[in-house]
Amino acid sequence: MTSNSRWSFAALAVVFALLLWSLAFACYIAPGVATGQQRAQDTAYLLTTVAVGFALSCGFCGVVTGLLRRVSERWRMGLAAALLVALILVHATIDLMMIEQYLKAKVVLPDGARVSGQGLLFLNNLLMLSPVYLMYAVGLGFGLSMRAVHERERRLAAALAEAQTAQLAALRLQINPHFLFNSLNAVMSLVGSGRNRDAEVVVSRLAEFFRATLASEPNAMASLEDELDVVGAYLEIEAARFGERLRVDIELPDGLAGASVPHFLLQPLVENAIKHGVAPSKRPVTLTVCAAAPNGRLRLVVADDGAGGAPGTAGEGVGLRNVAGRLKAHYGAGAAVRAERLPRGFRVELDLPLAFVSEGR
C-alpha cells in the first residue's frame, strides 16, 4: 500500500471522528438548551468529554491500523474488540473525574443501595459513550474493509498486467526462434546451391532485421507501415531462397500507414504461408498481405494461392494460435482471427480495433 493511500485513509478517519463527536456533542447539549438549564460549566464539561473522545478515537484508529499490519488475521477482530472495550472504560473513568471537577456532582442514594453514587455515574457514562464508540468502530471497520478490497483490486490489476506482459513476451519468444530457424535454413539452402553472394546478402539483412526487432518491448505497438516493412524484410530473405517461386503483393492504403498493431503480429502468418503454401509448391505462388478499414475496424489479410485443401477448413497451427493469443492479450474479446483453407491456398483475416500510433513516437 502506498504512503499516499495510508495518509488518505487516516485523514478520512480523523474527519469521521470529528463529525461523529460533533454530532454527539449536539445530542448531549440539546436537552439542556431545550429546557433553558444549560450552564457554562455543563458546556465546558461536555466539550472536554467530546475532545477526549475525539483524541481517543484517533488513537484507536492508529493502533487498529497498526495491528492489521503486525498481527495475524485470526487475532485482529478479538484484539480490536478488546481495545474498544478498554477505550470505553478509560473514557468513562476520565469522564467520571471530569464530572467531579466541572460539575461537583455527587449522587446520593438511600442507605442499603447496592450501587454507589460513583458507580451509577460510571454506568451512565458507559451508556452515553458506548454508542458513539461503537458507531466509530463500525465505520472504521467498513473503511478498512473497503481499503482492503481496493488494495486487493490494485494488486490483482498489477498481477494481471505483469501476467499479460509475460504472456506477450512468451509469444514473442515463440516467434523469434522460428524466424531465426527459417532464415538460417534459407542461408543454408543458398550456400548449398552455390549462391554464396545471395547468402551474404541474406545474412546482412538478417542481422539488420534482428538488430531492429530485438530492441522492441514484448508488448510494443508499431505502426502498420513499420510492421509491413518488417514483413517485407523477411520476404526479401525468403525471396533469395525461393526465387521465381515466390511473388509478393503488399497493399497498404495511405490512410492506414499509421494504424497501430502489435509488433510482429503478421510475422507468424507470413511464415505459415511460406512453409505451407510456397515451400511445397512447384509453381509460382503469390503471397498477398493487405489492409483495409471497413466500418471503422482494421482488417488485415494474409493469403497465398499455394497448395490448398478442403474448402472452409481452418488451420490450427502454432502460428495461428500465437496470433490469436496475442490479439486476446492485447484486445480481449475486441479482436478476432478467421482462417480459411481454400481449394488453392490459405487465407487468414484479422479483425481488430482501428487506432493510430501517437504523433510523437
N, C-alpha and C positions, 0 to 999 in steps of 0.2 A: 504494500500500500504506500502511496506517495505521501510525503510530508504535507503537501497541499491539501490532500483529502482528509488527513487527520486534523489539520487546523480547521478545515471547513466544518467537520463534524463537531469539534469542540465548540466552535462559535455557535452553531445551531443549538447545542446542548445548553450553553450559557443563556442564550436568548429564551429558550423554552423554560428554563428555571426562573428567569426574571419575570416572564409573563405569568407563570403559574403562581409564584409567590405574590405577585402584584394582585392577581385575582383573589388569592387567599386573604390578603390584607383588606381588600374591599369587602369580602364576606365577613371578616372579623369585626370590621369597624361599622358595618351597616346598621346593626341593631342599636348601638349607642347613638349614632347620628339620627336614626329614625325617631328615637324617643327623646332626643334632646339631652341625653345624660352622658354624652361622650366628654370626658375630661382630658386635659392636656397630658396628664400622666398616663392615662389609658392609651392615648395615641402614641406616646413615646414608647411604652411597653410593647405595643403591637408592632411598631416599626422595627424595634430591636429584634423581636421574635422573627419577623419576616427576613430581616437582614441575616440573622443567624441561619435561618432555614435556607436562604439562597446560597450562603457560603458553604454550608454542609452539603447541599445538593451538588454544587460544582465539584467539591472534593469527592463526593460519591461517584460522580461521572469519571473523574480522573482515575480513581482506584479501580473501578469496574473495567474500564477500557484497558488498563494495565494488566488486570487479571486475565483478560481474554488472550493476551499475548504470552503469558507466562504459566498459566495453569491449564491442565488437561481439560478437555471438553466435559468429561463426566463430573468434574468438581465445580465447574463455573457457576451453574444455577444455584447450587447449595450455598456456596460462598457469597454470592451476590445477595441471596435472601438473608443470610446471617448478618451480613454487613448492613443491610437495610434496617433490620430489626434493631441492631446496635445503634444505628444512626438515630432512629426514632427515640430510643431510650435516652441517648445522650442529649438530644434536643429537649425532650420533656424534662430532664433534670435541670438543664440550663434555664429552661422556661420557668421552672419552679423557683429557682433562685431570683430570677428577674421579677417575678410576682411579688416576692417579699421586698425587693429593693425599690421597685417603682410604685407598687400599689399598697405596700404594707398590709397585704391582705392575709387574713387567717380565717380558717373555717372552724367554727366552734360547734362541736357535736355533743349530743346528750351523753351522760355517763353510761358506760357499758357498750358504747358503739364499737362495732368490730373493725371499722375503718377509721384511721386517724384523719385529722383535717388535712395534713400534708399529703397523705395517701390519696385522699379524694381529689385534691388539686392535681396530683400527678396523673391520676386516671383521666381527669378532664383534659389535661394536656395531651395525653395519648390519643384521646378521641378527636381532638382538634387537629393534631399534626399528622396522624396516620394517613388520612385520605389524601393529603397533599403529597406526601412522600410516595404513596402507592401510585398515584397518577403520574408522578415524575418517573418512577421506576418503570411503569408500563410504557410511557412514551420513550424513555431511554432504550428500553428493550426493543421496541419497534424500530427505532432509529438504527440500533446496532444490527438488527436483522436485515434491514434494507441495505445497510452499508455492506454487510457480508454478501448479500445477493449481488450487489453491484460489483463487488470485488471479484466474486466468482465469475460473473459475466465478463469482466475485463480480462481475467486470466484465461478464460475459455477462448475469448476472441484472439488474445495473443497466441495461445497454443494453436488455434486453427490457422492463424496467419503463418506461424512457423511451419506447421504441417503442410500447408499449401506450397510454401517456398521449397520445402524438402521434396514434395511430390513433383513440383516442376523441375527441380534440379535432377531428380532421378530420371524423369522423362527425357530431359536434355542429354543426360549421360547415356541413355539408350541410343540417341541419335548419333552423337559424335563417333563412337566406336564403329557403328555400322557404316557411316560415311567414310571414315578412315580406311576400313577394311575394303570397301568397294573401290576407293580411289587407288589404294595400293595394288589391288587386282588389275586395275586399268594400266598402271605403270608396268606391272609385270607382263601383261599381255603385249604392251608396246615393245618392251625390251626383248621379249621372246620372239617377236616378229621382226626384229632388227630395226625398229623405228626409234632409234636412240634419241634423235633430235626431238621428236614428238614427246618422248618420255621426259626429257629435260624440261620442256615447256609445261607439261602436266605437273611435275614436281614443284616447279616455281609457282604455278598458280595455286597448287595445293598449300604451299607454305603461306602465301598471301591470304588464302581463304581462312586457314586456321588462326593466323595472326589476328584477323578481324573478328572472327566469331568467338574465340576463347575469351576475349575481353568483355563480352556481354554477360549480364547477370542472367541466372536461370529463368527468372520471371520477367525479363525485359520485354518491352514492347518496341516494335520497329514500324517504320512507315512501309506501306505496301511496296513502294518503289525500291527501298533498300532490300526488302525480303525477296523481291524478284531479281534483284542484282545478285543476291547470294545464290538463288536457284540458277540463274544464268551462268554464274561461275562454275557451279557444279556440272551443268550440262556441257559447258565447254570442255571440261575434263573428260566427260564421258564421250563427247564427240570425237576426241582424239582416239578413243578406243574403238568406237563402232563405225566411224567414218560415214559413208553414204547411207548406212542403215538407220541412222538417227536424224530425223528432221525435227526442228524445234520451232514452235509458234507461240510466242509470249505476247499477250494482248493486255495492255494496261491503259484504260481511258484516262485522259489528262486529269479529270476531276477526282480520280481516286488515288493519285500518286501519294498523297499524304494520309491515306486511310491507315488506321492503327491496327496492327495484328501482332500476335505473339511471335517473337523472333524464332525462326527455324520451324514455323508451323507447317510450311509446304514441303520441307525437305524430305520427310519420310514418304510422302505421297509420290514425289518425283522419283525417289529411289525405287519404290514399288513398281512404278511404270517402266523404269529401266530394266529391273530384274525380271518382271513377269511379262512385259509387253515387248520390249526391244530385244533383250538378250536371246529369247528362244526363237525369234522370227528370222527367217531367211530373206525377207523382203524389206524394203524401206518402211519405217514406222514413224508416223508423225505424233509427237508428244505436244499436247496443247495445254497451256496454262493461261487462264483468262480470268478477268474480274468484271463484276457488274454490281449495280446498286438498285435492284428493284424494290419498290415500296419502302425505301429508307433503310434497307438492310444491306449488308455486304455479302455478296455471293462470290465464292472462289471455286473455280473448277480446274481439276487436273484430269486430263483424259488422254488416252492413247488408242490407236487403231491397230494394235498388235494382235497377238494370239488371244482369242476370246473363248467363251464357254456358253453355257445355257443362259438365255436372256433372263434378266431380272434377278440373278443370283448375286448376293452381296458378299464381298470378301470379309474375312475375319482375321487378317494377318496382324503381326506385331505393329506394323506401321500405322494401320487404321486405328488400332486400339490406342496407340501412342497419341495420335492426333485427337481422338475422341476424349482421352483422359486430360490432355492439356486444355482443350476447349472447356471441359467441365470444370477444371480447376480455375480457369480464368472467368468464365461467364455463368457457371451453374447450368440451369435449365434454359438459359438465354441463347444457346447455340446448338447447332445440330450438324451431324455428319450423315450424308446419304451416299451410299456406294452401290454401283450397278455394273454387273458384268454383262457386256453386250456381245452379240454374235461376232463382232470384230472389235476387240478391245475392252477397255475398262474405263469407267467414269466415276470420279468422286467429286461430290459437291459439298462445300462447307457453307453453312449459313450462320452468320454471327452479327452482333450489333455493329452498326456503322458509326465509328468515331474517328477523329483525326488527331494526329500527334500534335503536341503543342508547338507553337511557333519558335520557342527558344531551345528546342532540343539540338 
